[in-house]
């Protein structure tokens, strides 16, 4: 009988018991011997005072990159998790959590994932529960003990903030920790809470509440210590807390579907937040009581956050305004009852609405999805708690002064009214700063983004529909002011900043979609500036030149349909529409034909957008420019001759990498012969 083979497998050695090798770099080796190893020995000392001092020393040293890496080599995380944060000394525990907080802030997201896999949330849950119990004692805590309790609370809140941004699974796990949410609520609601801790807790709540119904319901329940009441009070106050509270409330309103005029709570919506955020845009005073290390001690950070929240409100604006109203669908070709409808004289005309960009379709779908979510989000809230919140909200918004507060919960246009009245004028000022500095240019970017989000939310509506007339009435003065105070001056400055040019062009496209050309305060040269800007966009690196990564100016998320060239064509197409003068229409029409005829040199996305704009500009034979430009300048034979080039271009678009572009290109080449056949059928007699 053959012998069985000897099992040579050995148990794997515990890597934590293996001593770390000293670094080969003499300087690092000296730092290790002088600073790191002595502190680590004291960290495991039997003397409580030595352990507490060592933990505080580690917390100070890990801010240095070299020391931090050396501590990590020496398995500092395992020591802290197994010994320091379980120490009997409150001072040591506070320092231990501060060490983990500093490491998480300084290292990459992978470190937070490592902590999560080490089951740090179980220890955090226990520590947060203990802190909450101590905070409930209030004045019964001693001065020294209270100091360490607040320090421990600050470390826990900061660690939660960092970890919830590292991975979605970690965020969901944190949301499931009742003690963690309770700690955040106490940090927000307790009057004795230090300002930096309150700001960090608000910032953490803002992250947790985004698209998270459980957190929103926790806040709205308003159980002790009454976090919702505290948020409403802070929103009515001043300083960074006002803006942070608005950010939290906006996320809560969004996930619960509490929109102005919606099915949720009619007295709480984004309309109640806009005025507070608009006031924050004027507040440039520094918080003197905050340490310089606090992010919110800088006015620029607070201003940036206010603009980000306003931008988010602008994105969700379409949900409240779309309540009972119809959005604008872009023209997808000539709708025929039969395939041969072109043969009949009564063939339906192409749609005359404002349409035709890639952002339009996505926003319509988002609005529909949001409305479906709103229908599913009706909640059975406790009447007494909600009643208390509404009473607080009445005091916050000044409900007893009807003339001073135009916000009406039953009005689906309340948010738009607040934006056009209070926020847009101030955002326009920030979008065109008088003094240029790195800080003002950064703020300008966020202001343009907020204005663009609002404008695109309005642009999805078809204003040829009578039901949408109230929206246009509110929006038109603000749109003209945006063009006059932001688009015109920034465009006239001939900026060399491509990112800025892309933002201003996107804003101009959205505004021009909402107003006819005769309603815009044009100076007469804007179209030439956009044509020049398009020429400049052709010199930008493309996807075929991978030496530089694509930027937002050239490709948004590497999407060719979001490029600067496409946006320029979109604006020009809007400026050429009826009732544009024949000269302006001709100049833009010839430019669009030139873009198409430049194939194969023209980018495919630009050609597709140019075709769609031509379809919309010359869709109605009743418009004067149809006869004066389209037929007199022989656009039809030019377009017919370009069909082979367009077909060849479409074959070069990879369906796998640019699926949407290929779909739109296929639609364009499908619509082009139909469009030409329709134009031939309705050719003016004088042009025949």
N, C-alpha and C positions, 0 to 999 in steps of 0.2 A: 504494500500500500504506500502510495507516495506521501511524502511529508507535506504538511501544510506550510505555507509560506509564513515566515515570521512577520508579525505586524510591527512595522517600523515607525508607524505614526506616533508622534509625541504630542502631548497637550500643548496648545499654543500658550506662550508666555503672556502674562498680563503686561501690556505695553505701559501701563501706568506705574508699574513697579520698577521699570527699567530707568536707570539714571540717565538724564540727558547729557549728551556729550558737550563739552565746552566748545564754543565757537572757535574757528581757526583764526579769525580776525583778532589781532592782539588788542585793539581798542575795545571791541565788544567783550573780549574775555576779561579785560580789566573792569569794565562796567559790571559784568556779571559777578565778579568776585567782590567788588566794593559795594554795590548797591542792591543787587538782586538777591543773592544767596543769603546775606544776613537778614534781610526782611522776611524771606520765606521761612527761615529757621524760627524767627520770632512769631510768625503767623501760626505755627504749630506748637508754640511754647505752652507749658502748663500754667504759666502766669497769665491771669486775665488781662492785667494792664498791658503786658507785653503784646498779647494778641491784638488788643484794641489799637495800640500804637502802630503795630505792624500793618494792620488792615488799613488804617488811615494813610500810612506811608505808601502802601501799594496804590491806593486810590490817587495819590498825588503823582506817583511815578508813571502810571500807565498812560498818561497824556503824552509822554515822550515816546516817539515811535520806536527807537532802539530798545528802550527799557520794556516797552509793551511786548515786542517780539521775543525778547529774552524771557519774560514772565510766561508767555505762552509756551515756549520751549520747555519750561520747567513745570508744566502741567498746573498752572495757577488756577485754571477753571475747575479742575477736579478738587483741588484743595478748598476753594471757596464754596463749591456746591456741597461738599461732604462735611466741612468743618465750620467755616466762617459764618455762613448764613444760618447755621443751627446753633451758634454759640449762645451761651447763657447770658452774655453781656449784650444789652441793647445797642451799645455803641459799636461793638464788633459787628453785629448783624447789619446795622445801618451802613457801616463801611463796606461790608461784603457785598451788599446789593448795589452800592455805589460803584464798586469795582466792575461788577457785571454790566451795569449801565454804561460805564465809560468804554468798556471793551466792545459792547454792542454798537455804540455810536461811532467808534473809531474804525472798527473792522467792517468788512463787507457783509452783505446780507447772508452769505454762507455761514457766518458765525452765529447769527440769530437762529438759523436752521439747525446748527449744531447744538445750541442751547435747548432748542425745542425737542430735539431727539434725546437729549440728556434728561428729559422730563422736568425742565426748570419750571414749567407752568404749575406743576403740583406744589412745588415749594413756594411759588409766587402766590398761589391761591391761599395757602396757609398764612403767609406773611401779610397779604392784603386783609385777610379776615381779622388778624390780630391788630393791625393798624386801625381798622374801622372801629373795632371794639374800644380801643384806646381813645379815638377821636370822639366817640360818644360820651366819654367821661368829661370832656370839656375842661372846665376850670379845676377839676379835681386832680389833674396831672400836675406834677412838679415842673418847675421852670426848665431844669436840665432834661428831664424825661420828655417834656413836650418838644424841646429842641430836637432831640434825636428821633422822636416820632414823626415830626414834620419832615426831617431829612430823609427818613426811611420812606415816607409816603412819596416824596419827590423822586427818589431813585426808582421806586416801583412804577410810578406813572410814566416816567421817562423811558424805562425799559419796555413797558407795554407799548408805548408809542412807536419805538423803533422796531419791535418784533412784529407788530401788526402790519407794518409796511413791507416786511420781508417776503411774506408768502401768504396766499389766500387761506391755506389750511391753518396756518398759525392764527390768522385773524378770526376765523370761525371758532377755533378752540378758545381763544380769549373771550369771545362773545359768550361762550358757554360758561364762563367763570362768573358766577353771581357776585363773588367777593370783589373781583376786579372792577366790574361795573359799579358796584356800591362804593368802592374807593374813589373812582372817578367822580361819582355823583357828590360825595362828601367834599372832595377837593374843589368842586365848582360851587357848591351851595353854602358851605360853612363860612360865616363872616370872618373867622379867624384865619382862614386859609391864606398863606402868603401869595402875593400876586403872581410870581413866576410859576408856582405850582398850579394855580387856577388857570393860567394861560396854557400850560402844558396839558392839563386835563381837558380843557376845551378843544385844543388842537387834536388830542387823541379821540375825543368823542366825534369830532368832525370826520375823522378817518373811519371810525367804526360805524358811524351812522349812514355812510354812503352806500346806497343800495342794500341796506341791511334792515329788514323789517323788525327783527327781534330787538335791536338796539332802539329803534324808533318807538316801539311799543313800550319798552322799559322807561324811556324818558317821558312819554305821554302819560303813562300811569301815574307819574308824579307822586310816588310814594316817598316817605321820609328818606332822605332829607329834602324832598321837593325839588328835584333837579329842573323840571320844566318851568316851575315858577321862577327859579333862579335864572334860567336862561332868558326868560321874558324880561326880568328886571335888568339883567346885564345888557340886553339888546337896546334898552331905553337909556342906557348910561353913556359913558364916554370912554375913550381910550381903546387899547387893543381888545379888551374883553368884549366891547360892543361888536366889533367886526367878527371876532371868533364865535360869539354867540349867534350872530346872524348866519354864519357858515353852518353851524350845527343845526339850527332851526330850518334852514333851507333844505338840508339833506333829509331831515325828518319829514318836512312837508312833501318833498318829492317822492319819498318811498311810500308814504301813506296816501298820496294822491290828494293832498289838501291844496288844491289850486283855486284861485279866485273864480267864483262862479261854477266850481265843480261839485262833485258829489260828496266830498269830504267835509271837514269842518269849515263852514263858510266864513267864520270870523278869523281864521288863522291861515294865512297864505303868504306867498312871496311878496305880495303887495304891501304887507305890513313891515317888510324888512328893507325895502328899497330906500325909504327916506333915511333910515339910520345909516345905511351904507353910503348914501349920497353925502350925508353930513360928515362921514369919516373921510371923504375925499378932500375935504378942506382942512382936516386936522393934521398939521405937520409938526406938532410939538412933541418933543421927546419925553418919555416917561422917566423922570428924574429918580424915582425910587427903585427902578429896576437895575440889576447888575448888568454890566456891559456884555457879559456872556449870554444873557437872555436874548433870544432871537427877536422878541417883540419890543425890545428897547429901541429899535431903529424904526423911525417913521416910514421909511421906504418899504420895509417888510409889511407893515400894517396896511399901507396903501396898496401894495401889490395884492395882498389877500383880499381886500375889499373889491378890487377890480376882478379878481378871479371868481369871487362869489357872484358879482354882478354878471360876469360872462356866463356862469352856470345858470343863473336865473334867466338870462337871455335865451339860452338853449332850450330851457323848459317852457319858455313863454308861449310857444306854439300850442302847447297842450291846453292851457287855460283859454287861449283865444280860439282854438279850434272847437271849443265846446258848442256844438250845434251849428258850426260853420263848415263850409267846404273848402279844402285846400286846392291849390292850383295843380292840375296834372299837365305834364309837358306833352307837347304834340308828338305822337309816335307815328306819324304818317297820316295819309288821308284815309279816313274811316269810310269804307265802302259797304253797302248792303250786299253786293255781289262782287266777285273778282273783276267783272267787266264793267263796273259802275262808271269808269272813266269814259265809257262810250256814250253815256247819257248826259244830256244838257243839264239836268238837275242834280248832278253829282255834288255831294256835300263839299263845302269849302274847308280848307285846313283851319284848325283852331286859331283864333286871333289873340289868345291870351299871352301873357308874358311867360316864357318858359325856356327850357332848354339847357340846363346845366346839370352836372353830375351830383351837385350838392342837393338839388331840388328833390330828386327821387328819394334819396336817403332820408331827408328830413320828413317827407310825406309819410314814409314807412314808419319812421320813429314816432311821428305823431299818432298814427293809427295804433301802433303797439302800446304807446303810453296810455291812450284812451282805453284800450282793452284792460291794461293793468289797473287803471283807475277804477274800472267797473268791478274788478275783483278785490279791491282794497278797502271796501267799506268795513269799518270796525265797530263792534259793539263796545263803546267805552263807558266807563263809570260816570253817571250823570253828575254826581257831586264833584268829582275831580275835574272834569271838563268844564263844569260851571265855574269853578274857582279860577281855572286858567283863563277863561273868557273874560271874567271880571278883571283879572290882572291885565289882559290884553287891551281892554277898554281904557285902562289908565295909561298904558304904554303908548297907545296910538292917539290918545286924546279924543275919544269917541264922542265926548260931550260938546266938542267944537266942530260942528259939521262943516262950516265954511273953510276951516283951516285944514281939515283932513278929508280929502276927496276919496279916500279908500272906502270901497263898499264891497262887502263880502259877496253880495249877490250879483256883482258886476264882473263878467268875465274879462272885461278890459281894464280892471283896476290896476293890475300889474303894469300893463303898457302905459297907462295914464301916469302912474308914479315914475316910471322910467323916463318918459318924454318930458315930464315936468321938472323932476328933481335931479335925475342922474345923468341923462345924456348931455345937458349943457356943461356939466363939470367934467365928464369923461372927454368931451370934445376939446376942452381946454388942455387936459393932460395929453391928448393925442397929438397936439400941435404945440409943444412947449416953446416958450420964448427963449429961455436959456438952455443951451445944449450941454449936457454932461452925461457921464456914464450912467448915473442914477436916473436922470430924466429920460434918457433914451430907453432904458429898461422899462420904466413906467409907461412910456409911450407905446411900447409893444403890447403890454397888457391892456392898455386903454383901447387900442385898435382892435384887439381880439374881442373885448367885451362889446364894442360897438358893432363889430362884424357879426357876432352871434345874434344880437338883437335884430339887426337888419335882415339877416337871412331867415330868422324866424318869421318876420313879417312878410318877406318876399315869397313865401310859399303860397300865399293867398291870392286868389284870382279876383282882382278888384273890378272886373267887369260884372261880377255878381253883386247884385244890390245888397245882399245880406252882409257883405264885407265892407260896405261903405263906412260904417262907424270906425272900423280899424284904420282905414285910409285917412279919415278926418283927423284922428288923433296923431297918426304917424307923419303925415305930409309935412307939417311945419318943422318937426324934428329932422326929417330926412333932408329937407332943403338946408337947414342949419348945418347938418353934418357935411353936406357937400361944400357949402360955402366956407365953413370954418376949418375943415379938416382935409377933405379930398383935394380941393382946389389949391390951398397953400402948400401942402406936402408935395403934391404933384408938380406944382410950379417951381419947387426948390431944386428939381432935377437931382434927386438924391442918388448917390452911388451905392447906397445900401440896398442890396437885392432883397434881403428879408423885409425891409421896410416897404420897398416897392411892391412886393407880393401882397403884404397885408393891406396896403392902401388900395391896390387894384381889386382885391377881393371885396373890400368894403364898398368901393365904387360900383362894382358889379351888383352887389345886393341892393344898394340904394337906387341904382338906375332901373332895377327890375320893379321897384315899387312906384316909381313916378314916370310919367311920360316925359319925353325930351323937352317939351315946351314948359313943363313944370319945374325942371331943374335950373338952378341959377348958373347956367353955362357962360363962360367967357368967350367961347368961340374957338379956342385953340386946344381944348382938352383932348379931342380925338387925335390930333397930331402928336400930342405927348404920349398917348397910349400906343400909337403906331410906332413911335420911336422906342418906347419901352419894350414893345414886342421885338423890334430889331435887336435890342440889347439882350433880350432873353435867349435869342438864337445863338449868342456867343457863350452861353453858360455851358459847363460840362454836361454831357448827357450820360445815359446809362451805359453807353458804349465806351466811355472814358473813365475807367474805374480807379484812376489815380487818386481821386478825392471822393469821400463818401457823399451821397446825395444829401442836400440840405433841404430845409422846409421851404426855402424860396424856390428851389428848382423842382422838387418833388415832395409833396406832403405824403409821408409814409411811403415814399417811393412810388407814388401813384402818378402816372403821366397825365391823368385827367385833372390833377390839381396843380399843374405847373403854371408858372408866371405867364407863359405864352397863351395858354388856354384862357386864363382869366382876362388878359388883355383883349382877346377876341370876343369874349363874352360881354365885356363892357362896350366895346365898339358896336357889337350887334344891337345892344339896347339903345345906344345913341342914334342908330340909323333907322329905328322904327318910326312908324307914323305917330305923330305928325312932323317928323324931321324935315327940314328944308331939302329940296332936291339936290342942292350942291353938297350938303353934308352927307346925304344918303349915297350919292354917287361916289364920293371920295372913299367912304367906308366900304361900299359894295365892291369897288374895284380892288381895294386892299384885300378883301376876303377872297375874291377870285384869284388874286396874285398868290395868296398863301396856298391855295389848292393847286394852282398851275405850277408851283415851284417843286412839286413832287418829282423825283423821290427825295429831294433835299428837305422838304418840310416834315416836321414830326407828325406822326399819324394822329396823335391826340389833337393837335392844332387843326389838322385838316377836317377831322370829324366835327369839331366844334364850329369851324367855319361853315361847313355844309348845313349844320343845324340852324345856325344864325341866318343863313340865306333863306332857308325854308320859311323861317318865321317872319323875316323882313318882307318878303315878297309873296306871302301866302294869300293876301287879299288883293284881287285885281281892281277893287274899287278905290284903293289908295292911290293918290296922285303919283307917287314914286314908282309905281308899277309900270305906268306908261312912260313917264319921263326918264326913268333910269333903266329899268330891267329890259324894256323893249328897245328904246332908242340906242342904248349902248350894247345891244346884242349879247346880253348875258346868256340867253338860252343856248345858242350854238357853242359858246365857250364851255358851258357846263356839259353839253353833250360830248364834246371832244375830250373832256377830262375823265369820262367814265372808265376807259381802259387803265389809265394811271391809278385811279382810285381802287379798282379791282386788284391791280398788282400790289398796291400798298397793303390792302387787307390781308393778302396771303402771307405777308411778312410778319404779321402780328401773332405772336405765340399765345394760343388759348390758355396754356397752363400758367404762364407767368403774368399775363395781362388779360384775364378773362373778361373783365368789365369793358375794357377798351375794345376788345374784339367784338363783344356783343353790340356795343354802340356803333362800331364801324359797320357791322353787318346790317344793322337797322338803317344806317345812313344810306348805304348803297341800295338797299331795298326801297327806300323812300325816294331816292333821286329820280329814277325813271318815272315813278308815279307823279312826282312833282312836275317834271318836264311835260308829261302827257297832259296833266291838268292845265298847265300854263298854255300849251298849244291849243287846247280846247277853248280857252277863254282869252285868246289873243285879241287885243283891241283892233278894231277895223282899220284904223289909220296905220297900224303897225304891220298889217297883213301884207 
